[in-house]
Amino acid sequence: MAITKRTEEDKIEVIGQFKHIQVRTATVIEEDGVELSRSFSRHVVAPDSDSSDESTDVKAMVAQFHTDAVKTAYAAHVAANTPDED
């Protein structure tokens, strides 16, 4: 009986006006090749995020969707919606 655990990015989506990239990662537990359980976690890559630690697939999507225009518009949106600190 061999129990194994593996992770896989099973869904990568582009969401919304500012092209946030949502990544779903599945953690799969298997015994002798038969899946016993599967759980999910998610994280989001925003246009101003550091994507250097992301997978090759996510980096490719960042390069495609996080253009300079999107980054500029997102920065303006964040600045306009951040309360001033006195």
PDB file of N, CA, C and O in Angstrom:
ATOM      1  N   MET A   1       0.830  -1.189   0.000  1.00  0.00           N
ATOM      2  CA  MET A   1       0.000   0.000   0.000  1.00  0.00           C
ATOM      3  C   MET A   1       0.869   1.245   0.000  1.00  0.00           C
ATOM      4  O   MET A   1       1.579   1.529   0.964  1.00  0.00           O
ATOM      5  N   ALA A   2       0.799   1.964  -1.078  1.00  0.00           N
ATOM      6  CA  ALA A   2       1.546   3.216  -1.169  1.00  0.00           C
ATOM      7  C   ALA A   2       0.571   4.386  -1.165  1.00  0.00           C
ATOM      8  O   ALA A   2      -0.287   4.498  -2.041  1.00  0.00           O
ATOM      9  N   ILE A   3       0.715   5.253  -0.171  1.00  0.00           N
ATOM     10  CA  ILE A   3      -0.102   6.455  -0.107  1.00  0.00           C
ATOM     11  C   ILE A   3       0.748   7.612  -0.624  1.00  0.00           C
ATOM     12  O   ILE A   3       1.877   7.823  -0.183  1.00  0.00           O
ATOM     13  N   THR A   4       0.181   8.345  -1.559  1.00  0.00           N
ATOM     14  CA  THR A   4       0.892   9.480  -2.149  1.00  0.00           C
ATOM     15  C   THR A   4       0.051  10.738  -2.043  1.00  0.00           C
ATOM     16  O   THR A   4      -1.176  10.690  -1.965  1.00  0.00           O
ATOM     17  N   LYS A   5       0.746  11.862  -2.043  1.00  0.00           N
ATOM     18  CA  LYS A   5       0.095  13.168  -2.024  1.00  0.00           C
ATOM     19  C   LYS A   5       0.705  13.979  -3.162  1.00  0.00           C
ATOM     20  O   LYS A   5       1.925  14.022  -3.323  1.00  0.00           O
ATOM     21  N   ARG A   6      -0.158  14.621  -3.949  1.00  0.00           N
ATOM     22  CA  ARG A   6       0.338  15.457  -5.028  1.00  0.00           C
ATOM     23  C   ARG A   6      -0.523  16.708  -5.133  1.00  0.00           C
ATOM     24  O   ARG A   6      -1.679  16.723  -4.712  1.00  0.00           O
ATOM     25  N   THR A   7       0.053  17.736  -5.693  1.00  0.00           N
ATOM     26  CA  THR A   7      -0.699  18.963  -5.937  1.00  0.00           C
ATOM     27  C   THR A   7      -0.667  19.270  -7.429  1.00  0.00           C
ATOM     28  O   THR A   7       0.293  18.949  -8.128  1.00  0.00           O
ATOM     29  N   GLU A   8      -1.720  19.888  -7.888  1.00  0.00           N
ATOM     30  CA  GLU A   8      -1.812  20.287  -9.291  1.00  0.00           C
ATOM     31  C   GLU A   8      -2.659  21.540  -9.404  1.00  0.00           C
ATOM     32  O   GLU A   8      -3.678  21.675  -8.726  1.00  0.00           O
ATOM     33  N   GLU A   9      -2.236  22.449 -10.258  1.00  0.00           N
ATOM     34  CA  GLU A   9      -3.068  23.608 -10.568  1.00  0.00           C
ATOM     35  C   GLU A   9      -4.108  23.129 -11.559  1.00  0.00           C
ATOM     36  O   GLU A   9      -3.803  22.892 -12.728  1.00  0.00           O
ATOM     37  N   ASP A  10      -5.339  22.987 -11.089  1.00  0.00           N
ATOM     38  CA  ASP A  10      -6.349  22.402 -11.972  1.00  0.00           C
ATOM     39  C   ASP A  10      -7.287  23.425 -12.602  1.00  0.00           C
ATOM     40  O   ASP A  10      -8.109  23.079 -13.451  1.00  0.00           O
ATOM     41  N   LYS A  11      -7.163  24.688 -12.185  1.00  0.00           N
ATOM     42  CA  LYS A  11      -7.991  25.716 -12.807  1.00  0.00           C
ATOM     43  C   LYS A  11      -7.276  27.058 -12.692  1.00  0.00           C
ATOM     44  O   LYS A  11      -6.840  27.447 -11.609  1.00  0.00           O
ATOM     45  N   ILE A  12      -7.160  27.757 -13.810  1.00  0.00           N
ATOM     46  CA  ILE A  12      -6.580  29.095 -13.839  1.00  0.00           C
ATOM     47  C   ILE A  12      -7.554  29.957 -14.624  1.00  0.00           C
ATOM     48  O   ILE A  12      -7.844  29.680 -15.788  1.00  0.00           O
ATOM     49  N   GLU A  13      -8.059  31.010 -13.977  1.00  0.00           N
ATOM     50  CA  GLU A  13      -9.079  31.851 -14.593  1.00  0.00           C
ATOM     51  C   GLU A  13      -8.658  33.312 -14.567  1.00  0.00           C
ATOM     52  O   GLU A  13      -7.942  33.745 -13.664  1.00  0.00           O
ATOM     53  N   VAL A  14      -9.101  34.060 -15.554  1.00  0.00           N
ATOM     54  CA  VAL A  14      -8.922  35.507 -15.582  1.00  0.00           C
ATOM     55  C   VAL A  14     -10.269  36.129 -15.222  1.00  0.00           C
ATOM     56  O   VAL A  14     -11.293  35.843 -15.843  1.00  0.00           O
ATOM     57  N   ILE A  15     -10.240  36.986 -14.201  1.00  0.00           N
ATOM     58  CA  ILE A  15     -11.482  37.516 -13.636  1.00  0.00           C
ATOM     59  C   ILE A  15     -11.471  39.049 -13.656  1.00  0.00           C
ATOM     60  O   ILE A  15     -10.484  39.668 -13.261  1.00  0.00           O
ATOM     61  N   GLY A  16     -12.548  39.646 -14.107  1.00  0.00           N
ATOM     62  CA  GLY A  16     -12.819  41.062 -13.898  1.00  0.00           C
ATOM     63  C   GLY A  16     -12.087  42.051 -14.780  1.00  0.00           C
ATOM     64  O   GLY A  16     -11.278  41.698 -15.637  1.00  0.00           O
ATOM     65  N   GLN A  17     -12.410  43.297 -14.528  1.00  0.00           N
ATOM     66  CA  GLN A  17     -11.910  44.429 -15.301  1.00  0.00           C
ATOM     67  C   GLN A  17     -10.390  44.524 -15.291  1.00  0.00           C
ATOM     68  O   GLN A  17      -9.779  44.886 -16.297  1.00  0.00           O
ATOM     69  N   PHE A  18      -9.780  44.198 -14.155  1.00  0.00           N
ATOM     70  CA  PHE A  18      -8.335  44.359 -14.027  1.00  0.00           C
ATOM     71  C   PHE A  18      -7.577  43.051 -14.221  1.00  0.00           C
ATOM     72  O   PHE A  18      -6.401  42.944 -13.874  1.00  0.00           O
ATOM     73  N   LYS A  19      -8.259  42.068 -14.773  1.00  0.00           N
ATOM     74  CA  LYS A  19      -7.636  40.804 -15.190  1.00  0.00           C
ATOM     75  C   LYS A  19      -6.902  40.081 -14.053  1.00  0.00           C
ATOM     76  O   LYS A  19      -5.788  39.587 -14.231  1.00  0.00           O
ATOM     77  N   HIS A  20      -7.552  40.030 -12.878  1.00  0.00           N
ATOM     78  CA  HIS A  20      -6.982  39.238 -11.790  1.00  0.00           C
ATOM     79  C   HIS A  20      -6.934  37.776 -12.241  1.00  0.00           C
ATOM     80  O   HIS A  20      -7.855  37.284 -12.892  1.00  0.00           O
ATOM     81  N   ILE A  21      -5.865  37.104 -11.890  1.00  0.00           N
ATOM     82  CA  ILE A  21      -5.705  35.698 -12.274  1.00  0.00           C
ATOM     83  C   ILE A  21      -5.921  34.851 -11.022  1.00  0.00           C
ATOM     84  O   ILE A  21      -5.161  34.932 -10.056  1.00  0.00           O
ATOM     85  N   GLN A  22      -6.962  34.050 -11.064  1.00  0.00           N
ATOM     86  CA  GLN A  22      -7.314  33.193  -9.932  1.00  0.00           C
ATOM     87  C   GLN A  22      -6.802  31.783 -10.214  1.00  0.00           C
ATOM     88  O   GLN A  22      -7.089  31.201 -11.260  1.00  0.00           O
ATOM     89  N   VAL A  23      -6.046  31.252  -9.273  1.00  0.00           N
ATOM     90  CA  VAL A  23      -5.428  29.939  -9.435  1.00  0.00           C
ATOM     91  C   VAL A  23      -5.999  28.995  -8.374  1.00  0.00           C
ATOM     92  O   VAL A  23      -5.929  29.267  -7.176  1.00  0.00           O
ATOM     93  N   ARG A  24      -6.567  27.880  -8.845  1.00  0.00           N
ATOM     94  CA  ARG A  24      -7.043  26.853  -7.914  1.00  0.00           C
ATOM     95  C   ARG A  24      -6.058  25.700  -7.937  1.00  0.00           C
ATOM     96  O   ARG A  24      -5.708  25.188  -9.000  1.00  0.00           O
ATOM     97  N   THR A  25      -5.614  25.293  -6.754  1.00  0.00           N
ATOM     98  CA  THR A  25      -4.687  24.181  -6.613  1.00  0.00           C
ATOM     99  C   THR A  25      -5.396  23.041  -5.899  1.00  0.00           C
ATOM    100  O   THR A  25      -5.992  23.234  -4.839  1.00  0.00           O
ATOM    101  N   ALA A  26      -5.329  21.861  -6.482  1.00  0.00           N
ATOM    102  CA  ALA A  26      -5.916  20.667  -5.883  1.00  0.00           C
ATOM    103  C   ALA A  26      -4.813  19.882  -5.180  1.00  0.00           C
ATOM    104  O   ALA A  26      -3.723  19.697  -5.723  1.00  0.00           O
ATOM    105  N   THR A  27      -5.108  19.425  -3.972  1.00  0.00           N
ATOM    106  CA  THR A  27      -4.228  18.503  -3.261  1.00  0.00           C
ATOM    107  C   THR A  27      -4.930  17.161  -3.271  1.00  0.00           C
ATOM    108  O   THR A  27      -6.044  17.030  -2.765  1.00  0.00           O
ATOM    109  N   VAL A  28      -4.272  16.160  -3.850  1.00  0.00           N
ATOM    110  CA  VAL A  28      -4.881  14.847  -4.048  1.00  0.00           C
ATOM    111  C   VAL A  28      -4.118  13.808  -3.223  1.00  0.00           C
ATOM    112  O   VAL A  28      -2.894  13.704  -3.303  1.00  0.00           O
ATOM    113  N   ILE A  29      -4.868  13.046  -2.435  1.00  0.00           N
ATOM    114  CA  ILE A  29      -4.316  11.932  -1.676  1.00  0.00           C
ATOM    115  C   ILE A  29      -4.770  10.650  -2.359  1.00  0.00           C
ATOM    116  O   ILE A  29      -5.961  10.441  -2.589  1.00  0.00           O
ATOM    117  N   GLU A  30      -3.793   9.787  -2.683  1.00  0.00           N
ATOM    118  CA  GLU A  30      -4.103   8.540  -3.380  1.00  0.00           C
ATOM    119  C   GLU A  30      -3.471   7.355  -2.652  1.00  0.00           C
ATOM    120  O   GLU A  30      -2.422   7.475  -2.020  1.00  0.00           O
ATOM    121  N   GLU A  31      -4.138   6.218  -2.760  1.00  0.00           N
ATOM    122  CA  GLU A  31      -3.584   4.963  -2.255  1.00  0.00           C
ATOM    123  C   GLU A  31      -3.576   3.978  -3.410  1.00  0.00           C
ATOM    124  O   GLU A  31      -4.622   3.632  -3.958  1.00  0.00           O
ATOM    125  N   ASP A  32      -2.388   3.534  -3.770  1.00  0.00           N
ATOM    126  CA  ASP A  32      -2.215   2.610  -4.897  1.00  0.00           C
ATOM    127  C   ASP A  32      -2.918   3.104  -6.154  1.00  0.00           C
ATOM    128  O   ASP A  32      -3.545   2.329  -6.876  1.00  0.00           O
ATOM    129  N   GLY A  33      -2.804   4.420  -6.406  1.00  0.00           N
ATOM    130  CA  GLY A  33      -3.375   5.003  -7.616  1.00  0.00           C
ATOM    131  C   GLY A  33      -4.855   5.316  -7.543  1.00  0.00           C
ATOM    132  O   GLY A  33      -5.417   5.846  -8.502  1.00  0.00           O
ATOM    133  N   VAL A  34      -5.508   5.002  -6.421  1.00  0.00           N
ATOM    134  CA  VAL A  34      -6.933   5.276  -6.252  1.00  0.00           C
ATOM    135  C   VAL A  34      -7.080   6.526  -5.393  1.00  0.00           C
ATOM    136  O   VAL A  34      -6.545   6.593  -4.286  1.00  0.00           O
ATOM    137  N   GLU A  35      -7.807   7.517  -5.907  1.00  0.00           N
ATOM    138  CA  GLU A  35      -7.980   8.772  -5.181  1.00  0.00           C
ATOM    139  C   GLU A  35      -8.820   8.566  -3.925  1.00  0.00           C
ATOM    140  O   GLU A  35      -9.930   8.038  -3.985  1.00  0.00           O
ATOM    141  N   LEU A  36      -8.270   8.993  -2.779  1.00  0.00           N
ATOM    142  CA  LEU A  36      -8.987   8.913  -1.510  1.00  0.00           C
ATOM    143  C   LEU A  36      -9.629  10.247  -1.147  1.00  0.00           C
ATOM    144  O   LEU A  36     -10.737  10.289  -0.614  1.00  0.00           O
ATOM    145  N   SER A  37      -8.931  11.321  -1.438  1.00  0.00           N
ATOM    146  CA  SER A  37      -9.486  12.642  -1.134  1.00  0.00           C
ATOM    147  C   SER A  37      -8.869  13.689  -2.047  1.00  0.00           C
ATOM    148  O   SER A  37      -7.797  13.507  -2.625  1.00  0.00           O
ATOM    149  N   ARG A  38      -9.599  14.796  -2.150  1.00  0.00           N
ATOM    150  CA  ARG A  38      -9.147  15.933  -2.952  1.00  0.00           C
ATOM    151  C   ARG A  38      -9.638  17.191  -2.238  1.00  0.00           C
ATOM    152  O   ARG A  38     -10.817  17.309  -1.904  1.00  0.00           O
ATOM    153  N   SER A  39      -8.727  18.116  -2.013  1.00  0.00           N
ATOM    154  CA  SER A  39      -9.105  19.398  -1.418  1.00  0.00           C
ATOM    155  C   SER A  39      -8.527  20.516  -2.269  1.00  0.00           C
ATOM    156  O   SER A  39      -7.613  20.300  -3.065  1.00  0.00           O
ATOM    157  N   PHE A  40      -9.073  21.713  -2.091  1.00  0.00           N
ATOM    158  CA  PHE A  40      -8.698  22.822  -2.957  1.00  0.00           C
ATOM    159  C   PHE A  40      -8.268  24.030  -2.147  1.00  0.00           C
ATOM    160  O   PHE A  40      -8.749  24.263  -1.038  1.00  0.00           O
ATOM    161  N   SER A  41      -7.355  24.789  -2.722  1.00  0.00           N
ATOM    162  CA  SER A  41      -7.005  26.104  -2.196  1.00  0.00           C
ATOM    163  C   SER A  41      -6.915  27.044  -3.394  1.00  0.00           C
ATOM    164  O   SER A  41      -6.716  26.609  -4.528  1.00  0.00           O
ATOM    165  N   ARG A  42      -7.063  28.326  -3.126  1.00  0.00           N
ATOM    166  CA  ARG A  42      -7.024  29.310  -4.203  1.00  0.00           C
ATOM    167  C   ARG A  42      -6.139  30.477  -3.798  1.00  0.00           C
ATOM    168  O   ARG A  42      -5.977  30.785  -2.617  1.00  0.00           O
ATOM    169  N   HIS A  43      -5.581  31.103  -4.793  1.00  0.00           N
ATOM    170  CA  HIS A  43      -4.930  32.385  -4.580  1.00  0.00           C
ATOM    171  C   HIS A  43      -5.120  33.224  -5.838  1.00  0.00           C
ATOM    172  O   HIS A  43      -5.390  32.709  -6.923  1.00  0.00           O
ATOM    173  N   VAL A  44      -4.971  34.532  -5.655  1.00  0.00           N
ATOM    174  CA  VAL A  44      -5.204  35.468  -6.743  1.00  0.00           C
ATOM    175  C   VAL A  44      -3.924  36.237  -7.021  1.00  0.00           C
ATOM    176  O   VAL A  44      -3.224  36.663  -6.101  1.00  0.00           O
ATOM    177  N   VAL A  45      -3.630  36.405  -8.297  1.00  0.00           N
ATOM    178  CA  VAL A  45      -2.488  37.201  -8.742  1.00  0.00           C
ATOM    179  C   VAL A  45      -3.057  38.495  -9.327  1.00  0.00           C
ATOM    180  O   VAL A  45      -3.666  38.494 -10.397  1.00  0.00           O
ATOM    181  N   ALA A  46      -2.848  39.593  -8.606  1.00  0.00           N
ATOM    182  CA  ALA A  46      -3.324  40.899  -9.048  1.00  0.00           C
ATOM    183  C   ALA A  46      -2.300  41.514 -10.010  1.00  0.00           C
ATOM    184  O   ALA A  46      -1.156  41.062 -10.076  1.00  0.00           O
ATOM    185  N   PRO A  47      -2.716  42.545 -10.754  1.00  0.00           N
ATOM    186  CA  PRO A  47      -1.781  43.178 -11.692  1.00  0.00           C
ATOM    187  C   PRO A  47      -0.527  43.754 -11.024  1.00  0.00           C
ATOM    188  O   PRO A  47       0.503  43.904 -11.680  1.00  0.00           O
ATOM    189  N   ASP A  48      -0.602  44.078  -9.734  1.00  0.00           N
ATOM    190  CA  ASP A  48       0.571  44.624  -9.043  1.00  0.00           C
ATOM    191  C   ASP A  48       1.303  43.573  -8.199  1.00  0.00           C
ATOM    192  O   ASP A  48       2.176  43.919  -7.403  1.00  0.00           O
ATOM    193  N   SER A  49       0.955  42.303  -8.369  1.00  0.00           N
ATOM    194  CA  SER A  49       1.584  41.222  -7.598  1.00  0.00           C
ATOM    195  C   SER A  49       2.925  40.816  -8.198  1.00  0.00           C
ATOM    196  O   SER A  49       3.168  40.972  -9.395  1.00  0.00           O
ATOM    197  N   ASP A  50       3.790  40.289  -7.330  1.00  0.00           N
ATOM    198  CA  ASP A  50       5.047  39.687  -7.775  1.00  0.00           C
ATOM    199  C   ASP A  50       4.711  38.257  -8.200  1.00  0.00           C
ATOM    200  O   ASP A  50       4.277  37.447  -7.380  1.00  0.00           O
ATOM    201  N   SER A  51       4.908  37.957  -9.460  1.00  0.00           N
ATOM    202  CA  SER A  51       4.544  36.629  -9.962  1.00  0.00           C
ATOM    203  C   SER A  51       5.769  35.738 -10.180  1.00  0.00           C
ATOM    204  O   SER A  51       5.674  34.711 -10.852  1.00  0.00           O
ATOM    205  N   SER A  52       6.902  36.117  -9.626  1.00  0.00           N
ATOM    206  CA  SER A  52       8.139  35.369  -9.883  1.00  0.00           C
ATOM    207  C   SER A  52       8.108  33.944  -9.342  1.00  0.00           C
ATOM    208  O   SER A  52       8.822  33.080  -9.851  1.00  0.00           O
ATOM    209  N   ASP A  53       7.291  33.680  -8.318  1.00  0.00           N
ATOM    210  CA  ASP A  53       7.211  32.333  -7.752  1.00  0.00           C
ATOM    211  C   ASP A  53       6.075  31.497  -8.335  1.00  0.00           C
ATOM    212  O   ASP A  53       5.839  30.375  -7.887  1.00  0.00           O
ATOM    213  N   GLU A  54       5.378  32.029  -9.318  1.00  0.00           N
ATOM    214  CA  GLU A  54       4.242  31.317  -9.904  1.00  0.00           C
ATOM    215  C   GLU A  54       4.730  30.263 -10.908  1.00  0.00           C
ATOM    216  O   GLU A  54       5.884  30.268 -11.334  1.00  0.00           O
ATOM    217  N   SER A  55       3.821  29.371 -11.263  1.00  0.00           N
ATOM    218  CA  SER A  55       4.137  28.328 -12.246  1.00  0.00           C
ATOM    219  C   SER A  55       4.324  28.947 -13.632  1.00  0.00           C
ATOM    220  O   SER A  55       3.977  30.105 -13.862  1.00  0.00           O
ATOM    221  N   THR A  56       4.871  28.165 -14.535  1.00  0.00           N
ATOM    222  CA  THR A  56       5.078  28.618 -15.913  1.00  0.00           C
ATOM    223  C   THR A  56       3.759  29.012 -16.564  1.00  0.00           C
ATOM    224  O   THR A  56       3.697  30.007 -17.286  1.00  0.00           O
ATOM    225  N   ASP A  57       2.706  28.241 -16.314  1.00  0.00           N
ATOM    226  CA  ASP A  57       1.396  28.551 -16.902  1.00  0.00           C
ATOM    227  C   ASP A  57       0.864  29.892 -16.404  1.00  0.00           C
ATOM    228  O   ASP A  57       0.359  30.693 -17.190  1.00  0.00           O
ATOM    229  N   VAL A  58       0.978  30.134 -15.101  1.00  0.00           N
ATOM    230  CA  VAL A  58       0.490  31.396 -14.533  1.00  0.00           C
ATOM    231  C   VAL A  58       1.343  32.558 -15.047  1.00  0.00           C
ATOM    232  O   VAL A  58       0.804  33.610 -15.390  1.00  0.00           O
ATOM    233  N   LYS A  59       2.640  32.386 -15.104  1.00  0.00           N
ATOM    234  CA  LYS A  59       3.510  33.444 -15.629  1.00  0.00           C
ATOM    235  C   LYS A  59       3.140  33.794 -17.067  1.00  0.00           C
ATOM    236  O   LYS A  59       3.183  34.964 -17.447  1.00  0.00           O
ATOM    237  N   ALA A  60       2.782  32.806 -17.860  1.00  0.00           N
ATOM    238  CA  ALA A  60       2.375  33.064 -19.246  1.00  0.00           C
ATOM    239  C   ALA A  60       1.098  33.894 -19.282  1.00  0.00           C
ATOM    240  O   ALA A  60       0.957  34.786 -20.118  1.00  0.00           O
ATOM    241  N   MET A  61       0.180  33.603 -18.386  1.00  0.00           N
ATOM    242  CA  MET A  61      -1.065  34.372 -18.333  1.00  0.00           C
ATOM    243  C   MET A  61      -0.808  35.794 -17.832  1.00  0.00           C
ATOM    244  O   MET A  61      -1.413  36.746 -18.325  1.00  0.00           O
ATOM    245  N   VAL A  62       0.077  35.935 -16.864  1.00  0.00           N
ATOM    246  CA  VAL A  62       0.456  37.269 -16.386  1.00  0.00           C
ATOM    247  C   VAL A  62       1.019  38.082 -17.546  1.00  0.00           C
ATOM    248  O   VAL A  62       0.640  39.238 -17.735  1.00  0.00           O
ATOM    249  N   ALA A  63       1.910  37.494 -18.314  1.00  0.00           N
ATOM    250  CA  ALA A  63       2.510  38.198 -19.454  1.00  0.00           C
ATOM    251  C   ALA A  63       1.451  38.613 -20.474  1.00  0.00           C
ATOM    252  O   ALA A  63       1.549  39.681 -21.077  1.00  0.00           O
ATOM    253  N   GLN A  64       0.447  37.771 -20.662  1.00  0.00           N
ATOM    254  CA  GLN A  64      -0.590  38.061 -21.654  1.00  0.00           C
ATOM    255  C   GLN A  64      -1.594  39.101 -21.170  1.00  0.00           C
ATOM    256  O   GLN A  64      -1.970  39.996 -21.927  1.00  0.00           O
ATOM    257  N   PHE A  65      -2.034  38.991 -19.915  1.00  0.00           N
ATOM    258  CA  PHE A  65      -3.152  39.815 -19.446  1.00  0.00           C
ATOM    259  C   PHE A  65      -2.753  41.027 -18.625  1.00  0.00           C
ATOM    260  O   PHE A  65      -3.483  42.019 -18.621  1.00  0.00           O
ATOM    261  N   HIS A  66      -1.632  40.990 -17.933  1.00  0.00           N
ATOM    262  CA  HIS A  66      -1.226  42.126 -17.102  1.00  0.00           C
ATOM    263  C   HIS A  66      -0.343  43.073 -17.926  1.00  0.00           C
ATOM    264  O   HIS A  66       0.851  43.234 -17.677  1.00  0.00           O
ATOM    265  N   THR A  67      -0.985  43.679 -18.901  1.00  0.00           N
ATOM    266  CA  THR A  67      -0.302  44.632 -19.777  1.00  0.00           C
ATOM    267  C   THR A  67      -0.027  45.928 -19.010  1.00  0.00           C
ATOM    268  O   THR A  67      -0.554  46.135 -17.917  1.00  0.00           O
ATOM    269  N   ASP A  68       0.793  46.788 -19.588  1.00  0.00           N
ATOM    270  CA  ASP A  68       1.067  48.081 -18.955  1.00  0.00           C
ATOM    271  C   ASP A  68      -0.217  48.879 -18.767  1.00  0.00           C
ATOM    272  O   ASP A  68      -0.380  49.559 -17.754  1.00  0.00           O
ATOM    273  N   ALA A  69      -1.123  48.805 -19.727  1.00  0.00           N
ATOM    274  CA  ALA A  69      -2.393  49.535 -19.623  1.00  0.00           C
ATOM    275  C   ALA A  69      -3.223  49.019 -18.449  1.00  0.00           C
ATOM    276  O   ALA A  69      -3.799  49.810 -17.702  1.00  0.00           O
ATOM    277  N   VAL A  70      -3.287  47.714 -18.285  1.00  0.00           N
ATOM    278  CA  VAL A  70      -4.044  47.127 -17.171  1.00  0.00           C
ATOM    279  C   VAL A  70      -3.390  47.496 -15.844  1.00  0.00           C
ATOM    280  O   VAL A  70      -4.085  47.850 -14.891  1.00  0.00           O
ATOM    281  N   LYS A  71      -2.063  47.418 -15.769  1.00  0.00           N
ATOM    282  CA  LYS A  71      -1.355  47.769 -14.533  1.00  0.00           C
ATOM    283  C   LYS A  71      -1.588  49.229 -14.154  1.00  0.00           C
ATOM    284  O   LYS A  71      -1.801  49.541 -12.982  1.00  0.00           O
ATOM    285  N   THR A  72      -1.547  50.119 -15.139  1.00  0.00           N
ATOM    286  CA  THR A  72      -1.768  51.543 -14.891  1.00  0.00           C
ATOM    287  C   THR A  72      -3.192  51.799 -14.414  1.00  0.00           C
ATOM    288  O   THR A  72      -3.404  52.545 -13.458  1.00  0.00           O
ATOM    289  N   ALA A  73      -4.158  51.191 -15.069  1.00  0.00           N
ATOM    290  CA  ALA A  73      -5.566  51.366 -14.672  1.00  0.00           C
ATOM    291  C   ALA A  73      -5.811  50.804 -13.276  1.00  0.00           C
ATOM    292  O   ALA A  73      -6.547  51.400 -12.490  1.00  0.00           O
ATOM    293  N   TYR A  74      -5.204  49.668 -12.961  1.00  0.00           N
ATOM    294  CA  TYR A  74      -5.370  49.066 -11.636  1.00  0.00           C
ATOM    295  C   TYR A  74      -4.735  49.948 -10.565  1.00  0.00           C
ATOM    296  O   TYR A  74      -5.327  50.143  -9.504  1.00  0.00           O
ATOM    297  N   ALA A  75      -3.547  50.483 -10.822  1.00  0.00           N
ATOM    298  CA  ALA A  75      -2.886  51.366  -9.855  1.00  0.00           C
ATOM    299  C   ALA A  75      -3.731  52.611  -9.596  1.00  0.00           C
ATOM    300  O   ALA A  75      -3.840  53.058  -8.454  1.00  0.00           O
ATOM    301  N   ALA A  76      -4.324  53.168 -10.636  1.00  0.00           N
ATOM    302  CA  ALA A  76      -5.194  54.334 -10.476  1.00  0.00           C
ATOM    303  C   ALA A  76      -6.429  53.975  -9.663  1.00  0.00           C
ATOM    304  O   ALA A  76      -6.866  54.752  -8.814  1.00  0.00           O
ATOM    305  N   HIS A  77      -6.986  52.808  -9.919  1.00  0.00           N
ATOM    306  CA  HIS A  77      -8.161  52.345  -9.172  1.00  0.00           C
ATOM    307  C   HIS A  77      -7.829  52.166  -7.686  1.00  0.00           C
ATOM    308  O   HIS A  77      -8.588  52.600  -6.819  1.00  0.00           O
ATOM    309  N   VAL A  78      -6.716  51.539  -7.405  1.00  0.00           N
ATOM    310  CA  VAL A  78      -6.305  51.327  -6.009  1.00  0.00           C
ATOM    311  C   VAL A  78      -6.069  52.672  -5.324  1.00  0.00           C
ATOM    312  O   VAL A  78      -6.512  52.880  -4.194  1.00  0.00           O
ATOM    313  N   ALA A  79      -5.374  53.583  -6.002  1.00  0.00           N
ATOM    314  CA  ALA A  79      -5.095  54.897  -5.419  1.00  0.00           C
ATOM    315  C   ALA A  79      -6.383  55.674  -5.144  1.00  0.00           C
ATOM    316  O   ALA A  79      -6.497  56.353  -4.124  1.00  0.00           O
ATOM    317  N   ALA A  80      -7.339  55.573  -6.045  1.00  0.00           N
ATOM    318  CA  ALA A  80      -8.609  56.293  -5.880  1.00  0.00           C
ATOM    319  C   ALA A  80      -9.465  55.714  -4.772  1.00  0.00           C
ATOM    320  O   ALA A  80     -10.327  56.405  -4.229  1.00  0.00           O
ATOM    321  N   ASN A  81      -9.240  54.456  -4.429  1.00  0.00           N
ATOM    322  CA  ASN A  81     -10.069  53.797  -3.429  1.00  0.00           C
ATOM    323  C   ASN A  81      -9.342  53.494  -2.116  1.00  0.00           C
ATOM    324  O   ASN A  81      -9.831  52.724  -1.289  1.00  0.00           O
ATOM    325  N   THR A  82      -8.177  54.104  -1.936  1.00  0.00           N
ATOM    326  CA  THR A  82      -7.427  53.954  -0.706  1.00  0.00           C
ATOM    327  C   THR A  82      -7.629  55.196   0.142  1.00  0.00           C
ATOM    328  O   THR A  82      -7.355  56.305  -0.317  1.00  0.00           O
ATOM    329  N   PRO A  83      -8.106  55.033   1.377  1.00  0.00           N
ATOM    330  CA  PRO A  83      -8.337  56.219   2.217  1.00  0.00           C
ATOM    331  C   PRO A  83      -7.013  56.932   2.535  1.00  0.00           C
ATOM    332  O   PRO A  83      -5.973  56.302   2.725  1.00  0.00           O
ATOM    333  N   ASP A  84      -7.092  58.235   2.583  1.00  0.00           N
ATOM    334  CA  ASP A  84      -5.916  59.038   2.948  1.00  0.00           C
ATOM    335  C   ASP A  84      -5.614  58.866   4.427  1.00  0.00           C
ATOM    336  O   ASP A  84      -6.520  58.825   5.260  1.00  0.00           O
ATOM    337  N   GLU A  85      -4.332  58.765   4.739  1.00  0.00           N
ATOM    338  CA  GLU A  85      -3.914  58.690   6.139  1.00  0.00           C
ATOM    339  C   GLU A  85      -3.412  60.056   6.548  1.00  0.00           C
ATOM    340  O   GLU A  85      -2.589  60.658   5.858  1.00  0.00           O
ATOM    341  N   ASP A  86      -3.901  60.536   7.654  1.00  0.00           N
ATOM    342  CA  ASP A  86      -3.476  61.858   8.139  1.00  0.00           C
ATOM    343  C   ASP A  86      -2.407  61.751   9.167  1.00  0.00           C
ATOM    344  O   ASP A  86      -1.938  62.768   9.678  1.00  0.00           O
TER     345      ASP A  86
END
